């Protein structure tokens, strides 16, 4: 899975990041997607073709936590991104 190339990750001041649709994606989805720190980390990994398991492994290297929680975070983030058309399968 991979982030749709028409969605651009923008780091904002502080720990906030947003995902901005451009091109055709901007015509389909009018708005921005606000991302918390974990979601921004996941989106960064999605900028290249990756798997759910690879993202969970990267989360485990970066953060302390339970693998089950990492899988839940990835699943939730990907699900929300699919709703706005930001994920290529």
Buried (B, 14 or more C-beta within 10 A) or exposed (E): BBBBEBBBBEEEEEEEBBBBBEEEBBEEBEEEBEBEEBBBBBBBBBEEEBEBEBBBBBBEEEEEEEEEEBBEBBEEBBEBBBEBBBBEE
